[in-house]
C-alpha cells in the first residue's frame, strides 16, 4: 500500500508536470493512490501498534477496537473516493468520482469518521500501554524499541514537513 500510494502519486505528478497528463491512466492511477491513503494510515498508525509485537490483539476484549478501526478506515476511504475537487495526489487532477460541491469531511458523516479515526488511534496507543504493563521482559524490550522507532518517525515527518529548509533535510535523513 505504501509503495502503491507513493508510486501512484509520483506517476500522476510526473504525468501532469511533463506532458499535461498524457501518460496512460493518469487520472485512474491518481485516484487509486488517493483512495489507498486511508488504509495506509490505518495500517501504519492503528493496526501496527494494535498488533505489535505478537501479530495478534492483546486479548479478545480488543476485538471491538479492531472492528472500530476497520470501520473508520473504510469510511475514510469512501469519503476520499467521493470527495469533489482536486485529489491529494496533485492539484491539477480533479476527482472523477467527486460527488457534491462541499468537502465531505465537513459533513456530519465526515466529522464522525474523523472522530472514529482519532478514537482508533487512541485505542491503538492504549493497547501498547496495556501490553507494556502486562507483558514480560522480552515483550517490554520490544515495545521500547518500537517506541523509539515511532518517536523517530514522528520527528522525521515533523521535520520533513516543516517550512525550515535545514529541518526538511534532517527529516528526510531520519526517514
C-alpha positions in Angstrom: 0.0 0.0 0.0 2.8 2.4 0.8 4.6 1.5 -2.4 1.4 1.9 -4.5 0.5 5.2 -2.9 3.9 6.7 -3.4 4.4 5.3 -6.9 0.9 6.4 -7.9 1.4 10.0 -6.7 4.8 10.2 -8.3 3.4 8.8 -11.6 0.5 11.2 -11.7 2.6 14.2 -10.7 5.2 13.4 -13.4 2.5 12.9 -16.0 1.0 16.3 -15.2 4.3 18.1 -15.0 5.9 16.6 -18.1 3.1 16.4 -20.6 -0.1 17.7 -19.0 -1.4 14.3 -18.1 -0.7 12.5 -21.4 0.6 9.3 -19.8 -1.8 6.3 -19.8 -4.3 6.2 -16.9 -3.0 9.2 -15.2 -6.4 10.0 -13.5 -7.1 6.4 -12.6 -3.7 5.9 -11.0 -4.0 9.2 -9.1 -7.5 8.2 -7.9 -6.3 4.7 -6.7 -3.3 6.3 -5.0 -5.6 8.8 -3.3 -8.0 6.2 -2.0 -5.3 3.9 -0.7 -4.0 6.6 1.5 -6.6 5.9 4.3 -5.7 2.2 4.5 -2.1 3.1 4.6 -2.6 5.5 7.5 -4.7 2.9 9.2 -2.2 0.1 8.8 0.7 2.1 10.0 -0.9 4.2 12.6 -3.6 1.9 14.1 -3.0 -1.8 13.2 0.7 -1.9 13.7 0.5 -0.7 17.3 -2.6 -2.7 17.9 -1.0 -6.0 16.8 2.7 -5.4 17.7 4.8 -7.5 18.7 2.9 -10.8 18.5 0.8 -10.2 15.4 -2.4 -10.7 17.5 -4.6 -8.5 19.5 -3.6 -8.2 23.2 -6.7 -10.2 24.2 -10.2 -11.0 22.8 -11.6 -7.9 24.5 -9.7 -5.7 22.0 -11.7 -7.0 19.0 -14.2 -4.1 19.2 -11.2 -1.7 18.9 -10.0 -3.6 15.7 -13.5 -3.5 14.2 -13.9 0.2 15.1 -10.6 0.9 13.3 -11.6 -1.1 10.3 -14.9 0.7 10.1 -13.2 4.1 10.4 -10.6 3.3 7.8 -13.3 2.1 5.4 -15.4 5.2 5.9 -12.4 7.4 5.4 -11.6 5.6 2.1 -15.1 6.1 0.9 -15.0 9.8 1.8 -11.8 10.2 -0.1 -13.2 8.4 -3.1 -16.2 10.7 -3.3 -14.6 14.0 -2.3 -15.1 16.6 -5.0 -12.3 18.8 -6.3 -8.6 18.1 -6.6 -7.1 14.9 -5.2 -4.3 14.9 -2.8 -2.0 13.4 -5.4 -2.0 16.7 -7.4 -3.8 20.0 -7.6 -4.3 19.6 -11.3 -6.2 16.3 -11.2 -9.9 16.5 -10.3 -11.5 13.5 -8.6 -13.5 11.8 -11.4 -16.0 10.4 -8.8 -16.4 13.6 -6.8 -19.9 14.0 -5.5 -21.4 17.3 -4.5 -19.7 20.7 -4.1 -18.6 20.8 -0.5 -15.8 19.0 1.4 -17.3 15.7 2.7 -15.0 15.9 5.8 -17.1 18.9 6.9 -20.3 16.9 6.7 -21.7 15.1 9.8 -20.5 11.7 8.4 -17.1 13.3 7.8 -16.9 14.5 11.4 -18.0 11.1 12.7 -15.3 9.5 10.5 -12.6 11.8 11.9 -13.8 11.1 15.4 -13.7 7.4 14.9 -10.2 7.6 13.4 -9.0 9.7 16.4 -10.6 7.2 18.8 -9.0 4.3 16.9 -5.5 5.9 17.2 -6.1 6.4 20.9 -7.1 2.8 21.4 -4.1 1.6 19.5 -1.8 3.6 21.8 -3.7 2.3 24.8 -3.1 -1.3 23.5 0.6 -0.6 23.5 0.5 0.7 27.1 -1.6 -2.3 28.1 0.9 -4.7 26.6 3.8 -2.9 28.2 2.1 -3.1 31.7 1.1 -6.8 31.3 4.0 -8.1 29.2 7.1 -10.0 30.1 10.7 -8.8 29.9 11.2 -9.6 26.2 7.9 -8.0 25.2 8.6 -4.9 27.1 12.0 -4.6 25.4 10.4 -5.0 22.0 7.9 -2.3 22.9 10.7 0.1 24.0 12.4 -0.3 20.6 9.0 0.1 18.9 8.5 3.3 20.9 11.9 4.7 19.9 11.2 3.9 16.2 7.8 5.6 16.5 9.4 8.7 18.1 12.0 8.8 15.3 9.2 8.6 12.6 7.2 11.3 14.3 10.2 13.6 14.4 11.2 12.7 10.8 7.7 13.5 9.5 7.5 16.7 11.6 10.9 17.9 10.4 10.2 16.7 6.8 7.0 18.7 6.6 8.3 21.9 8.2 9.0 25.1 6.3 12.5 25.4 7.7 14.9 24.3 4.9 17.6 22.7 7.1 14.9 20.8 9.1 13.4 19.3 5.9 16.7 17.7 5.1 17.1 16.4 8.6 13.6 14.9 8.3 14.4 13.1 5.1 17.7 11.9 6.6 15.8 10.4 9.6 13.2 8.8 7.3 
